[in-house]
Amino acid sequence: MKIEYDPQRDLLYIWFGTVGTKAAQTTTVSPGVHADFDVDGKLIGLEVLDATEVLGHSVQFEVTLPLSGQLV
């Protein structure tokens, strides 16, 4: 996973796949938040437009991940 933030454009991008992979499909998850999927339908990244507005003035977030060995 790689997290990129561009303060000039106020854009946050979270890579779950290989950085630079082209999205085959983009879905709006909520206003200002877009999920990118590869050709196999695997989530490769999340883009947050106007990140400080969407996430608050401190760009931080919380993610819950399954414990190792657990299937979701």
N, C-alpha and C positions, 0 to 999 in steps of 0.2 A: 504494500500500500504506500502511496506517496500523496502528500497533501501540498497543493500549490495555492498561494494567495497573491493576487495582483492588487496592491492597494490603489493604484491609479485608476483601475477599472472597477475596483471593489468586487472582484470576482474570485470565488473560491472553487477549486476543483479537487476532488478526491478521487485518485486513481485506485481501482481495485484490480485492474488487469495490467497488462504491459503498457507502460507509458508510451503514448503516441499511437496506440491502436485506434483505428478509425471506427466511429460508431455507425452501425447499420440502421439503428432505430433509436430515437429519443422520445421519452415519455415525460410529460409534465407531472411531477409527483404532487406538488403544491405550488402556489404562486411563487415564482422566482427560483424554484428548485426543479432541476431536470435530471432524469436518469438516462444514461447512455448504455446501450446494449450492443454486443457484437453480433456477427452473422448467425451465431449459434444460440442467441437469446440470453447470453450470460452478461450479467451486470459488469460493466468495465469502469464506470465512473459516475460521480454525481457532480453536477455543476450548480453553484448557488450564485445567482445574479443579485446585485445589491446586497452583498453578504452582511454588511454591518446592519442594514435595515432588517433583513430576514432573521439574522442570528442575534441581534443586539449589537451594542457598540464594541463588545469584546468578541472577537471571532473565536468561539470555542463551541464544542459540541460533545455529546456523550453517545457512545456506541456500546451496545451489549452484544458480546460474542459468545457463542456456545463454548462450553468447556471442551478441551481436547478429547476426542473419542466420542463425543455426543453427536448424533445425527439430528438434523433439524427437519 
